[in-house]
Amino acid sequence: MHVLLVEDEQDQRELVANILEVNDIKVTQADSVESAIVSLKNLVKQNTLPDVIFSDWKLGTLTGISLLEYVRNNSLNIGFVVATAYGSVKHAIEAIEKGADDYLSKPFQSQELLLAISKANTAKSLREQNQSLEKQLTEQQNMVDLVGNAPCMQQVYERIKRVSNTNATVMITGESGTGKELAARALHQLSDRKNNSFIAINCGAIPESLAEAELFGAEKGAFTGAIAQKIGKIEAAHQGTLFLDEIGELPILLQAKLLRFLQEGVITRLGSNDEIQVDARVIAATHRDIPTQISKQEFREDLYYRLNVVPLRMPSLKERPEDIPKLILHFINKFEQQYGGQSAKLSAPTKKLLLDHDWPGNVRELSNKLERFVLLGDEQELIEDLTRQETNSTNFDTNMPQQNGEFNIPENGMNWDDFEKQVLQQALLKTKNNKTKAAKLLGMGYKQFLYRIEKFEL
Ligand SMILES: Nc1ncnc2c1ncn2[C@@H]1O[C@H](COP(=O)(O)OP(=O)(O)OP(=O)(O)O)[C@@H](O)[C@H]1O
């Protein structure tokens, strides 16, 4: 332990220093508030702050309180003990009020001195622990949008924390609705770039003909309809984060241009020859299996390796059923606040249904269902919705490969895209092209359904 001892009477100071040193405590001595502050400044520079300051109350024309104020105002975490004259309770109270950890009335025994110093040292360590817990809490708070404590989610948080403050490219994989975008936002929030832009672009949602201008920008007149200069999403993310959602949908031509940006940090707007330096941290996400796309030559392998520097897999909701109760509470509170405070309560059997549900649409599906429940307050509707979905998923009256009411992958494999397209087509057929009903039939959000039927141009 290291103590800064402040006492203007030399005999007294040496006596106290002696007691401390005999007990293996390192002592730095000062004879006034001013010289104590000079010592502290030097110790701060050398990064060797004392653990405790033991200061006399009366120090020339000043008091130990001036030193205490200096320490606390400069947020120096040091234990502080004030030695007050015998019987001056007023001073003791003032010292404690101003943030001293303890006081000692003179004269004192050596054991009392050591005890007070040790108490102040403990108080300082507790403050240190508190600060570190608070810091962790703030970090957690920043990831507050991601709800869930399951071990697989803890691993996600751990990885997010570890890589957030680097510029490494992160490739987030996981089924639709597992929180890939939320994870990307958390990475941005926890980085030094947090005060700059977070620009998200869904590579699957822009028509191929406009994708280049969207990403890289375009000069006025670069193509028909380019009536003004357009700043692309990459440029807009300068000094911030660029989130490329559904990266697997990026047209192969643009994959080459994106690779160039990742390698050289420069872009060229459509219709221009000038190179523009852009400093953007790139995060990509996909629910598709990129290695399969690579084998079909739909995705560039070199781009994949450049993007997949840090892989982050978002677990499906099925993998973390223990988080469902927490998520239910979270969404009910969220939507109650959003739509004005009526209190929506779920009965135990409905909670059980939610727990047993398969959640093909993951957290997004849960969120959509609970939003509707809070809005309509109709528990029966929620129950019917959940049971209907279960029945539908086990009773395909279709020409799709199945046996005993259970879907089976044919021995010679199948084409997932064709399968998805067929399911979407059937949902539209069954609902006479009513997209809202078709989305509901598939347990999907309306937007998610639209995005998929646009993907297959249905
Ligand atoms: N862990 C979670 N905690 C709270 N909300 C979540 C969580 N995961 C997802 N959500 C919510 O679910 C919805 C979908 O999340 P998000 O858009 O991040 O998923 P995604 O994986 O990017 O989906 P997609 O692949 O379809 O784009 C959002 O409303 C989001 O707020």
The ligand as a MOL file (V3000), in Angstrom:
LIG
                    3D

  0  0  0     0  0            999 V3000
M  V30 BEGIN CTAB
M  V30 COUNTS 31 33 0 0 0
M  V30 BEGIN ATOM
M  V30 1 N -32.3730 -10.5920 -29.2750 0
M  V30 2 C -33.3490 -9.7420 -29.5750 0
M  V30 3 N -33.8820 -8.9700 -28.6100 0
M  V30 4 C -34.8750 -8.1100 -28.8850 0
M  V30 5 N -35.3930 -7.9230 -30.1040 0
M  V30 6 C -34.9040 -8.6420 -31.0960 0
M  V30 7 C -33.8420 -9.5880 -30.8960 0
M  V30 8 N -33.5580 -10.1470 -32.0720 0
M  V30 9 C -34.3800 -9.5950 -32.9770 0
M  V30 10 N -35.1840 -8.6910 -32.4040 0
M  V30 11 C -36.2440 -7.9070 -33.0640 0
M  V30 12 O -36.7430 -8.7160 -34.1220 0
M  V30 13 C -36.8680 -7.9630 -35.3210 0
M  V30 14 C -35.9350 -8.5070 -36.3860 0
M  V30 15 O -34.5840 -8.2420 -36.0330 0
M  V30 16 P -33.4640 -7.9230 -37.1270 0
M  V30 17 O -34.0320 -7.0740 -38.2210 0
M  V30 18 O -32.2600 -7.4470 -36.4240 0
M  V30 19 O -33.2760 -9.4150 -37.6770 0
M  V30 20 P -32.4300 -9.9120 -38.9260 0
M  V30 21 O -31.7530 -11.1570 -38.4730 0
M  V30 22 O -31.5800 -8.7970 -39.4300 0
M  V30 23 O -33.5800 -10.2770 -39.9620 0
M  V30 24 P -33.4790 -10.3910 -41.6020 0
M  V30 25 O -32.4880 -11.4680 -41.9070 0
M  V30 26 O -34.8770 -10.8130 -41.9820 0
M  V30 27 O -33.1090 -9.0400 -42.1010 0
M  V30 28 C -36.5860 -6.5210 -34.9650 0
M  V30 29 O -37.7780 -5.8820 -34.6340 0
M  V30 30 C -35.7110 -6.6430 -33.7250 0
M  V30 31 O -35.8590 -5.5160 -32.9320 0
M  V30 END ATOM
M  V30 BEGIN BOND
M  V30 1 1 1 2
M  V30 2 1 2 3
M  V30 3 2 2 7
M  V30 4 2 3 4
M  V30 5 1 4 5
M  V30 6 2 5 6
M  V30 7 1 6 7
M  V30 8 1 6 10
M  V30 9 1 7 8
M  V30 10 2 8 9
M  V30 11 1 9 10
M  V30 12 1 10 11
M  V30 13 1 11 12
M  V30 14 1 11 30
M  V30 15 1 12 13
M  V30 16 1 13 14
M  V30 17 1 13 28
M  V30 18 1 14 15
M  V30 19 1 15 16
M  V30 20 2 16 17
M  V30 21 1 16 18
M  V30 22 1 16 19
M  V30 23 1 19 20
M  V30 24 2 20 21
M  V30 25 1 20 22
M  V30 26 1 20 23
M  V30 27 1 23 24
M  V30 28 2 24 25
M  V30 29 1 24 26
M  V30 30 1 24 27
M  V30 31 1 28 29
M  V30 32 1 28 30
M  V30 33 1 30 31
M  V30 END BOND
M  V30 END CTAB
M  END
